């Protein structure tokens, strides 16, 4: 994942948050009003008659029983709880009291800073452990009687699994109440029975199966595991592999799980091609460490450098732009006539590891929208997943959504793996997630002012803006659709083929208690105690983003909530303090840590695993990209006396410390040598595995995994017929690609060898995201230079000043020169060029003077040089404009 993906995620959150909220009386809220009666001072608001009690002061509204006068808006008596017990008290409004008394978990009394009123909210469950009744499960955030007796069909995940002799894998099952598998239901694990086609080859303890490869059998065997729920059975395919002799590399499609045939494997200096089972073998392996690479057309490249393993499993991810497809639709009941902005953002579930996300796939296509808000007209492009309107009328272009999904597994007409489509990358099965709601127009003022004055996303203080929007984020609805199958194919005229978009409208509403529904409120309030933030370039970073999600086998990540905090202790004269704060919604005071409102797993996501990531980063400005250091947790259920898990009111202590940033990596694009830590520097403490990511100009990537003990890694030259993705134009002599360096902490028992070895029960690259406990990311963008003035095709005087902007070239002391030539060909000889001035480190700008030989019509080149100023950089970094010198 390029680090700009984090910027996109933050920007997307701002777009949604800036135009979202919730309607009174929805999202699990019982409402704060209920005082009705005849007008006049004799009205008793606690009697709940038919017409609101008019008032001009609290004294007319039984304030001792929780009723106050809404003097700002309705001029009527409204109910205001002060504690949870008020919501079920006799004096509470009928609708509030009956709803809260009927809820198995009761209600909470929450203060909503957006309205400055309190409201009774039904308390949702996060896991089955929250449910007090025997035989109850937590479905859609509510405790219901287990629906096992109504199960009509099921599906096992992962749908396809490769296993080596002695290796184990744990499967999950999703139950459905209909034969078409459109209505998922959550059943307890105790109601599922597991078996396999051959117990001697695939033995199991519950859902965990272990491969026992029979001696003397062929190199690979086919098997299956079966789950049975309420008498209904479903299976998943398993490919079993024997122990290997010599060198073996098994290559799989990381998202479909199936073996990949026809891939080119470079094992040290030996070359092999994978067969139908994804296997490439190399005889006579020598030496103690090896560099193994996989090259496949239409897939990311992968290299494992400096490993002692000789039997490897390497997953590769299909290029996001080879084929495209996904979903389209609308959210009709989002738009209401109530003088509010209605908005939402829709995406498909995020397949694979969060560190591997394709920026292009996540952002998806864009669309053009126009409209007017608070007297200000706008005309802009937004991601195609955005829905937005005012007073029940969508803005032009924002009436519907489009979201793209990644290719992967799909079924044929019999429910088995559709081998042909999976191999071609022309199908996928993912889910849909959305955040949607409403917001009062007057609440947009600070947001509009900051965005309009920022000069774009790069100038925004993301942490500060997200902090302002927390009250809105708390009122979102989460929408989830678990299973959507869709086709993929080539683009048409540079855009996704409309025929490859499956139609699916979304329901923005909350169903009756216990009924399956697309939509639930962000009903779980969780506070996070955050460790001291890490330092970058000698100073603490200034903020942190927390993301809550659920990881669903076979479908990917579904975001459930987002929050952020900044270091409020920093001032213009003092540095950051290493802490983040949030505003307590009850008191308005700042508290250390983060507060996140998240949705419970819902809509069939209950079979997944909660994920919570806290990423420390510099949020004040995104102009130069974003570095992040993250801690990843898999919080389980809260238990009696322990709220350090997923439940309403949980208080989670983020474990450990943040990793330092890998700040001193270098890559020589000529010798192809990567040095993860130069000079006296070392990789961050706790690093068990490193990875360098190269990405060319087409967003095609090359992942290079390395053991942290490696002091240098030589990146192999791609075999004939494959592009060189260390160069942005894929040619061996082209300009540099960007470089991103990641370091992973894999826990105390997992090594770099475990991570790449086939048969390791602890690890395997296909499960990397499952056992990362910490990570750090540092972006190393290629150097660049641009001419700021004079403008192209202008006329200037001899000796005129020239202003340039230089970025990402501190390794070469930001040295540059100005050259005058008769052509646009990049300059190679700078002996007659004029040296440029010093670069301002804050702005990146510098000033120079036209060379003495500049006369008449010609080309002015600005060229980066080596630190001593004697030669051009190699690869060359050159820009030019045409001028006429008078």
ZAMARGU-4260 file (C-alpha; in steps of 0.2 Angstrom, whole numbers, plus 5000, padded with zeros to 4 digits):
<rodrens>
0) 5000/5000/5000 | 5007/5017/4995 | 5006/5028/5010 | 4995/5040/5000 | 4981/5027/5003
5) 4981/5033/5022 | 4978/5050/5016 | 4964/5045/5005 | 4956/5035/5019 | 4957/5051/5030
10) 4950/5062/5016 | 4936/5050/5013 | 4932/5050/5031 | 4931/5069/5030 | 4920/5070/5015
15) 4908/5058/5024 | 4909/5065/5041 | 4907/5083/5034 | 4890/5079/5027 | 4883/5066/5038
20) 4873/5063/5054 | 4857/5055/5060 | 4839/5058/5061 | 4831/5060/5078 | 4822/5044/5084
25) 4833/5032/5073 | 4850/5023/5074 | 4845/5015/5090 | 4839/5031/5098 | 4823/5031/5108
30) 4822/5050/5106 | 4823/5064/5119 | 4806/5071/5117 | 4790/5064/5122 | 4782/5077/5133
35) 4765/5081/5125 | 4748/5089/5131 | 4737/5104/5130 | 4746/5121/5128 | 4747/5132/5142
40) 4756/5133/5159 | 4745/5119/5167 | 4752/5106/5155 | 4760/5091/5163 | 4774/5084/5152
45) 4775/5068/5161 | 4757/5063/5156 | 4762/5060/5138 | 4746/5068/5131 | 4744/5070/5112
50) 4751/5088/5109 | 4768/5095/5115 | 4768/5106/5130 | 4772/5124/5126 | 4784/5132/5137
55) 4796/5147/5138 | 4806/5141/5153 | 4811/5125/5162 | 4800/5129/5177 | 4785/5125/5166
60) 4792/5107/5162 | 4794/5097/5178 | 4813/5099/5178 | 4814/5088/5193 | 4808/5073/5183
65) 4820/5076/5168 | 4809/5088/5157 | 4816/5105/5151 | 4811/5118/5139 | 4818/5118/5122
70) 4819/5137/5121 | 4830/5137/5105 | 4820/5127/5093 | 4803/5119/5097 | 4798/5130/5112
75) 4791/5114/5120 | 4795/5103/5134 | 4807/5089/5130 | 4814/5074/5140 | 4832/5075/5145
80) 4840/5060/5154 | 4854/5062/5166 | 4858/5044/5169 | 4854/5027/5161 | 4841/5023/5174
85) 4830/5038/5169 | 4827/5030/5153 | 4817/5016/5161 | 4809/5027/5175 | 4790/5029/5176
90) 4792/5048/5172 | 4801/5044/5155 | 4791/5046/5140 | 4781/5030/5135 | 4790/5026/5119
95) 4807/5029/5128 | 4802/5018/5143 | 4794/5004/5134 | 4809/5003/5122 | 4822/5003/5135
100) 4813/4991/5146 | 4811/4979/5132 | 4829/4979/5127 | 4839/4964/5134 | 4853/4976/5138
105) 4844/4991/5143 | 4847/5009/5138 | 4861/5022/5140 | 4860/5040/5143 | 4871/5049/5130
110) 4875/5067/5128 | 4875/5073/5109 | 4886/5088/5107 | 4879/5091/5090 | 4862/5095/5097
115) 4868/5099/5115 | 4854/5087/5121 | 4854/5071/5130 | 4846/5055/5122 | 4842/5038/5128
120) 4850/5025/5116 | 4847/5006/5117 | 4863/4997/5122 | 4869/4986/5108 | 4879/4970/5110
125) 4896/4967/5102 | 4898/4948/5104 | 4888/4934/5110 | 4896/4936/5127 | 4886/4952/5130
130) 4869/4942/5129 | 4862/4937/5146 | 4849/4924/5140 | 4852/4906/5138 | 4853/4901/5120
135) 4855/4919/5114 | 4867/4926/5101 | 4872/4944/5096 | 4865/4947/5079 | 4864/4965/5071
140) 4869/4972/5088 | 4854/4964/5097 | 4853/4949/5108 | 4841/4936/5100 | 4837/4918/5102
145) 4848/4907/5092 | 4841/4906/5074 | 4849/4888/5071 | 4832/4880/5068 | 4829/4891/5054
150) 4845/4888/5044 | 4842/4883/5026 | 4859/4884/5018 | 4878/4887/5023 | 4895/4891/5016
155) 4912/4886/5022 | 4927/4899/5022 | 4940/4900/5015 | 4932/4892/5000 | 4949/4885/4995
160) 4964/4881/5006 | 4981/4874/5002 | 4989/4863/5016 | 5006/4855/5018 | 5008/4839/5028
165) 5007/4843/5046 | 5000/4860/5043 | 4983/4866/5051 | 4970/4878/5046 | 4954/4884/5055
170) 4938/4886/5045 | 4922/4896/5048 | 4905/4894/5042 | 4891/4906/5037 | 4873/4901/5039
175) 4858/4908/5029 | 4840/4907/5032 | 4836/4905/5013 | 4842/4893/5000 | 4848/4907/4989
180) 4860/4913/5003 | 4854/4931/5003 | 4849/4932/5021 | 4864/4928/5033 | 4860/4923/5051
185) 4872/4920/5065 | 4873/4903/5074 | 4884/4898/5089 | 4899/4888/5085 | 4892/4874/5096
190) 4878/4871/5083 | 4890/4867/5069 | 4897/4849/5066 | 4913/4847/5056 | 4920/4833/5045
195) 4931/4829/5030 | 4931/4818/5015 | 4945/4808/5023 | 4948/4809/5042 | 4965/4800/5040
200) 4971/4814/5028 | 4962/4829/5036 | 4959/4826/5055 | 4950/4839/5065 | 4947/4846/5082
205) 4931/4856/5079 | 4934/4868/5065 | 4953/4866/5065 | 4959/4853/5052 | 4977/4846/5051
210) 4984/4838/5035 | 4991/4821/5037 | 4999/4817/5020 | 4999/4798/5017 | 5016/4791/5012
215) 5018/4785/4994 | 5004/4795/4988 | 5005/4807/4973 | 5014/4824/4976 | 4997/4833/4978
220) 4980/4827/4984 | 4962/4835/4983 | 4951/4835/4999 | 4937/4844/5006 | 4930/4849/5023
225) 4912/4850/5027 | 4901/4860/5040 | 4884/4854/5045 | 4871/4866/5053 | 4853/4861/5056
230) 4855/4846/5045 | 4861/4857/5030 | 4879/4854/5024 | 4892/4864/5014 | 4910/4861/5009
235) 4926/4869/5005 | 4940/4863/4994 | 4957/4858/5001 | 4973/4855/4991 | 4986/4844/5001
240) 5004/4844/4997 | 5018/4832/5002 | 5034/4836/5011 | 5047/4843/4998 | 5064/4838/4994
245) 5076/4851/4987 | 5069/4868/4983 | 5050/4871/4980 | 5040/4886/4978 | 5021/4885/4979
250) 5012/4900/4971 | 4994/4905/4975 | 4982/4919/4970 | 4982/4928/4987 | 4963/4933/4986
255) 4956/4917/4978 | 4967/4905/4987 | 4969/4894/4972 | 4986/4888/4965 | 4993/4899/4951
260) 5000/4890/4936 | 5012/4898/4923 | 5021/4909/4935 | 5040/4911/4933 | 5050/4908/4948
265) 5068/4914/4950 | 5076/4903/4964 | 5093/4911/4966 | 5100/4909/4948 | 5088/4895/4943
270) 5072/4898/4934 | 5057/4887/4934 | 5038/4888/4930 | 5024/4883/4941 | 5013/4869/4936
275) 4994/4866/4937 | 4996/4864/4956 | 5006/4880/4957 | 5022/4871/4961 | 5039/4876/4954
280) 5054/4864/4960 | 5072/4868/4959 | 5085/4854/4961 | 5102/4855/4969 | 5099/4870/4980
285) 5115/4876/4988 | 5120/4889/5000 | 5112/4894/5017 | 5102/4909/5011 | 5092/4912/4996
290) 5083/4925/4986 | 5067/4919/4978 | 5056/4929/4966 | 5039/4926/4958 | 5034/4935/4942
295) 5017/4933/4934 | 5008/4943/4921 | 4994/4953/4928 | 5000/4950/4946 | 5011/4960/4958
300) 5028/4953/4959 | 5035/4946/4975 | 5053/4943/4981 | 5059/4934/4997 | 5077/4940/5000
305) 5090/4932/5012 | 5079/4918/5018 | 5085/4901/5024 | 5069/4892/5019 | 5069/4881/5004
310) 5051/4876/5004 | 5041/4892/5002 | 5022/4897/4999 | 5021/4914/4990 | 5004/4922/4987
315) 5003/4936/4974 | 4989/4948/4971 | 4981/4952/4954 | 4984/4969/4947 | 4969/4980/4951
320) 4968/4987/4934 | 4968/4971/4924 | 4950/4968/4925 | 4937/4979/4934 | 4919/4976/4941
325) 4909/4979/4956 | 4892/4986/4961 | 4881/5001/4958 | 4865/5007/4966 | 4856/5020/4977
330) 4851/5023/4995 | 4833/5029/4992 | 4827/5031/5010 | 4843/5041/5015 | 4836/5057/5007
335) 4823/5065/5019 | 4814/5082/5018 | 4820/5088/5035 | 4832/5103/5031 | 4847/5093/5033
340) 4862/5087/5022 | 4861/5068/5019 | 4876/5059/5014 | 4885/5043/5013 | 4900/5034/5007
345) 4899/5016/4999 | 4914/5004/4996 | 4917/4986/4993 | 4925/4975/5007 | 4944/4977/5007
350) 4952/4961/5002 | 4969/4955/5008 | 4980/4964/5021 | 4977/4982/5025 | 4995/4985/5021
355) 4993/4978/5003 | 4978/4989/4998 | 4978/4996/4980 | 4975/5014/4981 | 4967/5014/4964
360) 4955/5000/4969 | 4950/5009/4986 | 4947/5026/4978 | 4938/5018/4963 | 4932/5029/4949
365) 4927/5047/4951 | 4911/5057/4946 | 4906/5075/4944 | 4894/5083/4956 | 4886/5100/4957
370) 4875/5109/4970 | 4873/5123/4983 | 4875/5122/5002 | 4873/5137/5013 | 4873/5149/4998
375) 4889/5142/4992 | 4889/5133/4975 | 4901/5119/4971 | 4907/5110/4956 | 4919/5096/4959
380) 4924/5078/4957 | 4922/5065/4971 | 4924/5046/4972 | 4910/5037/4964 | 4905/5029/4981
385) 4899/5046/4988 | 4880/5050/4990 | 4875/5067/4995 | 4860/5079/4995 | 4850/5092/5004
390) 4832/5092/5010 | 4829/5076/5002 | 4835/5080/4985 | 4852/5072/4980 | 4864/5084/4972
395) 4867/5082/4953 | 4878/5067/4950 | 4877/5061/4968 | 4860/5051/4967 | 4869/5034/4966
400) 4885/5026/4970 | 4898/5014/4961 | 4911/5004/4970 | 4924/4992/4963 | 4929/4975/4970
405) 4944/4964/4969 | 4944/4948/4959 | 4945/4932/4968 | 4935/4917/4972 | 4918/4913/4964
410) 4906/4898/4962 | 4900/4889/4947 | 4881/4884/4945 | 4884/4869/4957 | 4892/4880/4970
415) 4910/4874/4967 | 4925/4884/4963 | 4923/4891/4945 | 4941/4887/4940 | 4940/4895/4923
420) 4934/4912/4929 | 4945/4912/4945 | 4960/4909/4934 | 4956/4922/4922 | 4952/4935/4936
425) 4935/4938/4929 | 4924/4936/4944 | 4924/4940/4963 | 4913/4939/4978 | 4915/4953/4991
430) 4903/4963/5002 | 4897/4981/5003 | 4900/4993/5017 | 4894/5010/5019 | 4893/5024/5032
435) 4878/5036/5030 | 4868/5049/5039 | 4863/5067/5041 | 4869/5083/5048 | 4862/5100/5051
440) 4868/5113/5039 | 4874/5125/5052 | 4886/5112/5058 | 4895/5113/5041 | 4902/5130/5044
445) 4919/5126/5052 | 4921/5112/5040 | 4918/5122/5025 | 4929/5136/5031 | 4944/5124/5034
450) 4942/5115/5018 | 4939/5130/5007 | 4954/5139/5015 | 4966/5124/5014 | 4970/5124/4996
455) 4966/5105/4994 | 4968/5090/5004 | 4986/5092/5005 | 4984/5108/5016 | 4972/5101/5028
460) 4975/5098/5046 | 4967/5081/5045 | 4969/5077/5064 | 4961/5094/5069 | 4947/5092/5057
465) 4943/5074/5062 | 4943/5080/5080 | 4929/5093/5076 | 4919/5080/5067 | 4919/5067/5080
470) 4901/5072/5086 | 4895/5068/5068 | 4904/5052/5067 | 4896/5046/5082 | 4879/5048/5074
475) 4883/5038/5058 | 4874/5022/5053 | 4884/5007/5047 | 4877/4997/5032 | 4884/4980/5028
480) 4879/4967/5014 | 4889/4952/5016 | 4889/4943/5000 | 4889/4950/4982 | 4895/4941/4967
485) 4900/4951/4952 | 4909/4949/4935 | 4925/4958/4930 | 4932/4962/4913 | 4942/4975/4903
490) 4939/4994/4904 | 4928/5002/4890 | 4935/5019/4884 | 4946/5020/4900 | 4931/5017/4912
495) 4923/5002/4921 | 4911/4993/4909 | 4894/4997/4915 | 4888/4980/4911 | 4900/4973/4924
500) 4892/4983/4939 | 4879/4973/4948 | 4864/4983/4954 | 4861/4983/4973 | 4852/4997/4982
505) 4855/4999/5001 | 4843/5002/5015 | 4847/5017/5026 | 4836/5012/5041 | 4836/5002/5057
510) 4825/4986/5057 | 4814/4981/5072 | 4824/4973/5086 | 4831/4956/5082 | 4826/4957/5063
515) 4840/4956/5050 | 4844/4973/5042 | 4857/4981/5032 | 4859/4995/5044 | 4864/4998/5062
520) 4870/5013/5072 | 4888/5015/5078 | 4881/5009/5095 | 4897/5003/5104 | 4906/5017/5113
525) 4924/5012/5116 | 4938/5023/5124 | 4956/5019/5120 | 4972/5022/5131 | 4985/5026/5118
530) 5004/5024/5121 | 5016/5038/5119 | 5017/5043/5101 | 5033/5039/5091 | 5045/5051/5085
535) 5049/5056/5067 | 5064/5066/5062 | 5067/5069/5080 | 5050/5075/5085 | 5034/5067/5091
540) 5021/5064/5077 | 5006/5075/5081 | 4991/5063/5080 | 4983/5046/5078 | 4969/5038/5069
545) 4960/5023/5075 | 4950/5012/5064 | 4938/4998/5069 | 4933/4984/5057 | 4928/4966/5056
550) 4938/4954/5046 | 4927/4942/5038 | 4934/4926/5030 | 4932/4925/5012 | 4926/4943/5011
555) 4939/4955/5018 | 4938/4970/5030 | 4922/4980/5033 | 4925/4996/5042 | 4914/4999/5057
560) 4920/5016/5064 | 4934/5029/5063 | 4941/5042/5075 | 4956/5053/5077 | 4965/5064/5090
565) 4979/5076/5090 | 4992/5082/5101 | 4984/5097/5109 | 4999/5100/5121 | 5010/5107/5107
570) 5011/5126/5104 | 5019/5137/5092 | 5034/5138/5104 | 5035/5121/5111 | 5036/5104/5103
575) 5023/5090/5102 | 5021/5080/5119 | 5018/5063/5112 | 5000/5062/5118 | 4983/5063/5109
580) 4967/5069/5116 | 4948/5068/5113 | 4934/5079/5119 | 4923/5070/5132 | 4905/5071/5125
585) 4898/5073/5143 | 4909/5087/5150 | 4917/5095/5134 | 4934/5093/5142 | 4949/5085/5134
590) 4955/5068/5140 | 4970/5059/5135 | 4967/5044/5123 | 4954/5042/5109 | 4935/5039/5109
595) 4928/5029/5095 | 4910/5024/5091 | 4909/5009/5081 | 4895/4997/5074 | 4894/4980/5081
600) 4897/4966/5068 | 4881/4965/5059 | 4872/4959/5042 | 4881/4942/5043 | 4898/4949/5048
605) 4897/4941/5065 | 4907/4926/5059 | 4922/4938/5057 | 4935/4944/5069 | 4936/4962/5076
610) 4951/4972/5071 | 4956/4988/5079 | 4971/4998/5073 | 4978/5014/5080 | 4990/5022/5068
615) 5001/5036/5074 | 5006/5049/5061 | 5009/5067/5057 | 4992/5073/5053 | 4994/5092/5051
620) 4998/5092/5033 | 4997/5079/5019 | 5007/5088/5006 | 5023/5076/5007 | 5013/5060/5010
625) 5011/5052/5027 | 5021/5040/5038 | 5013/5029/5050 | 5017/5018/5065 | 5003/5006/5069
630) 4997/4994/5083 | 4985/4981/5078 | 4973/4972/5090 | 4960/4958/5089 | 4949/4962/5103
635) 4938/4948/5110 | 4922/4950/5120 | 4921/4959/5136 | 4920/4948/5151 | 4913/4950/5168
640) 4923/4963/5177 | 4934/4966/5162 | 4929/4979/5148 | 4945/4978/5139 | 4936/4971/5123
645) 4921/4974/5112 | 4906/4980/5121 | 4897/4996/5125 | 4907/5006/5137 | 4923/4996/5134
650) 4940/5004/5139 | 4954/4996/5129 | 4972/4999/5134 | 4982/4999/5117 | 4996/4986/5121
655) 5014/4989/5120 | 5023/5004/5112 | 5023/5011/5094 | 5037/5005/5083 | 5050/5018/5078
660) 5050/5023/5059 | 5063/5015/5047 | 5070/5032/5043 | 5087/5028/5035 | 5084/5016/5020
665) 5092/5019/5003 | 5091/5011/4986 | 5103/5012/4972 | 5093/5011/4956 | 5109/5007/4946
670) 5117/4993/4957 | 5099/4988/4963 | 5105/4986/4981 | 5093/4990/4995 | 5100/4995/5011
675) 5086/4995/5024 | 5097/5005/5037 | 5112/5015/5033 | 5127/5021/5043 | 5124/5018/5062
680) 5106/5017/5060 | 5096/5001/5063 | 5079/4994/5059 | 5066/4998/5072 | 5066/4987/5088
685) 5055/4972/5086 | 5056/4970/5067 | 5053/4952/5063 | 5051/4955/5044 | 5054/4969/5032
690) 5046/4974/5016 | 5051/4986/5002 | 5037/4991/4990 | 5040/4997/4973 | 5026/5004/4962
695) 5027/5009/4944 | 5017/5023/4935 | 5003/5010/4932 | 5001/5006/4950 | 5009/4989/4947
700) 5019/4984/4962 | 5034/4973/4967 | 5034/4967/4986 | 5052/4963/4992 | 5052/4954/5009
705) 5068/4953/5019 | 5075/4946/5035 | 5079/4961/5046 | 5097/4953/5049 | 5100/4957/5030
710) 5112/4973/5029 | 5109/4974/5010 | 5098/4966/4997 | 5101/4965/4979 | 5084/4966/4969
715) 5085/4954/4955 | 5083/4959/4937 | 5066/4953/4930 | 5067/4939/4918 | 5064/4943/4899
720) 5046/4948/4895 | 5043/4956/4912 | 5043/4974/4916 | 5056/4982/4929 | 5044/4989/4942
725) 5059/4998/4951 | 5057/5011/4936 | 5041/5021/4934 | 5040/5018/4915 | 5045/4999/4918
730) 5061/5001/4908 | 5078/4997/4914 | 5084/5015/4911 | 5068/5024/4916 | 5065/5036/4930
735) 5063/5030/4948 | 5048/5022/4955 | 5043/5026/4972 | 5049/5016/4987 | 5040/5012/5003
740) 5048/5003/5017 | 5038/4993/5030 | 5043/4984/5046 | 5032/4971/5054 | 5032/4965/5072
745) 5025/4947/5071 | 5024/4943/5089 | 5037/4934/5100 | 5036/4917/5092 | 5035/4921/5073
750) 5051/4923/5063 | 5055/4929/5045 | 5058/4911/5040 | 5041/4906/5048 | 5033/4920/5038
755) 5038/4913/5021 | 5039/4894/5024 | 5026/4883/5017 | 5019/4872/5031 | 5022/4884/5045
760) 5007/4883/5057 | 5012/4900/5065 | 5013/4910/5050 | 5014/4911/5031 | 5013/4926/5020
765) 4995/4922/5015 | 4991/4925/5034 | 5002/4940/5037 | 4989/4952/5042 | 4982/4939/5054
770) 4997/4940/5066 | 5005/4957/5063 | 5005/4966/5080 | 5014/4981/5075 | 5020/4989/5059
775) 5029/5005/5054 | 5029/5013/5036 | 5041/5026/5029 | 5038/5033/5011 | 5054/5037/5001
780) 5046/5046/4986 | 5058/5049/4971 | 5066/5066/4970 | 5059/5079/4959 | 5062/5097/4952
785) 5050/5109/4944 | 5052/5126/4937 | 5040/5138/4946 | 5044/5154/4937 | 5045/5160/4923
790) 5031/5152/4915 | 5032/5141/4900 | 5033/5149/4883 | 5036/5166/4890 | 5049/5180/4886
795) 5062/5185/4898 | 5077/5196/4899 | 5095/5189/4900 | 5101/5185/4917 | 5083/5184/4924
800) 5079/5175/4940 | 5072/5157/4940 | 5063/5150/4954 | 5062/5131/4956 | 5054/5119/4968
805) 5064/5103/4974 | 5057/5089/4984 | 5064/5072/4991 | 5082/5075/4987 | 5090/5078/5004
810) 5102/5063/5001 | 5110/5073/4988 | 5110/5090/4998 | 5096/5097/4986 | 5109/5102/4973
815) 5103/5108/4956 | 5108/5117/4941 | 5101/5127/4926 | 5106/5123/4909 | 5101/5131/4892
820) 5100/5120/4877 | 5092/5119/4859 | 5081/5104/4863 | 5071/5095/4875 | 5083/5081/4877
825) 5088/5078/4895 | 5104/5086/4900 | 5119/5074/4902 | 5134/5087/4903 | 5132/5101/4915
830) 5149/5109/4913 | 5142/5125/4905 | 5127/5126/4917 | 5124/5138/4931 | 5123/5132/4949
835) 5107/5135/4958 | 5105/5143/4975 | 5101/5134/4992 | 5084/5126/4994 | 5073/5132/5008
840) 5069/5117/5018 | 5052/5123/5023 | 5045/5127/5006 | 5057/5117/4995 | 5060/5133/4984
845) 5076/5140/4978 | 5082/5154/4966 | 5094/5154/4952 | 5099/5164/4937 | 5098/5161/4918
850) 5115/5154/4912 | 5126/5166/4902 | 5123/5157/4885 | 5104/5159/4886 | 5099/5169/4871
855) 5085/5169/4858 | 5073/5154/4858 | 5078/5138/4868 | 5075/5126/4882 | 5079/5130/4900
860) 5082/5114/4910 | 5082/5112/4929 | 5092/5097/4933 | 5096/5089/4950 | 5115/5084/4953
865) 5125/5074/4964 | 5129/5082/4981 | 5146/5089/4975 | 5137/5097/4960 | 5149/5089/4947
870) 5137/5077/4938 | 5118/5074/4935 | 5109/5061/4945 | 5108/5044/4938 | 5093/5041/4934
875) 5092/5058/4928 | 5080/5070/4936 | 5077/5084/4923 | 5063/5096/4919 | 5062/5110/4906
880) 5052/5125/4899 | 5053/5134/4882 | 5058/5152/4883 | 5063/5167/4872 | 5077/5177/4880
885) 5077/5195/4874
</rodrens>
